[in-house]
Structure formats: structure tokens, C-alpha cells
Amino acid sequence: MIPSYQLLKSQISRLGLALLLPISFVGSLTLSTQIQPVIAQPGGNRPLTIRSDVQEYDAKTQVITARGNVQMLYPARQIQATSAQAQYFNKERRIDFSGNVYILQQGTNSIRAEKVTYLIDEGKFIALPQSNRQVESIYMVEDSPRQTTKPAPKTPSLKRSN
């Protein structure tokens, strides 16, 4: 009997997915008792790891759905994320996060929103809030050496309109 991970690997190779985005699974297709990672390696040795309580892979649509305590780690771009759910769309090369999303990039910049789409090839985040709320982003801005000797210009006073 051939182990399920080897069958999946042969199916992925047969579909030609190994050339686009090698994906290896740890465990079975639907994981429900332990947090298990899914590792996607775009363009070589650049792993993108997703851990969650449950994960499903649809071979037809090439979509991985991770639910429950989702954690993503993408060291090549210094990105960490947590959410309630994440869907990785292999063909579109994007990840849709939903449910209390928190993304930390370069250890300092962050986004907090209800839904965030990460476009992998563009390195772009699109964040949407819950209704009647806002998206929160925090960016660490370094002062350039020239600005340290000269104070920033004063902000003009606001004029009230009637």
C-alpha cells in the first residue's frame, strides 16, 4: 500500500503543479486533532508555512483551506500572520485571511483587520475592516540622517468651517 502523502505527491507531479508551486503536506488531507503545517515553496527554497487546527486541499481548484488558530510564517519576506481562517489559492498565488487577522512584517510593521488578501507576487496586502470599524496599520518610520539636525515643519492649524 502506498502512503497517502506519496499518492498526493504523484498526483501533484502528474498535474504539473510541481513546476508552478511545490506543495508538501504533513499528515492527511483533512487534519482535525493537531496543528499541522502546509509548506508551499515558491521559486525554490522559500517556504511559506501554514499551521491550523483543520486543513483541506481541493485538487481540482488547487485551493488549500486552513481553519482554526491559523498561523502563517513566510521567512523569505519576514511575514507572520494569524487569523481564524486562511485560503491559499495556488493558481492566483494569493492568500485570503479572515477572522481577526493580524499580520506582522519585518518584526515591526503590522496590520489588524477582519479580512486581508495577500498577493504573493506583488507583495501587496489589501485589508478590509468589520462593518462600522476600521483597519489598523502600524508602521515604524525611521528618521533619515538629514532630518535629525533640522526639526520637522509645524503642522498648520485647522480652520473650522461653518
Secondary structure by P-SEA (a helix, b strand, c coil): cccaaaaaaaaaaaacccccbbbbbcccccccccbbbbbbbccccbbbbbbccbbbbcccccbbbbccbbbbbbccccccccccbbbbbccccbbbbccbbbbbccccccccccbbbbbccccbbbbbccccbbbbbbbbbbbcccccccccccccbbbbcc
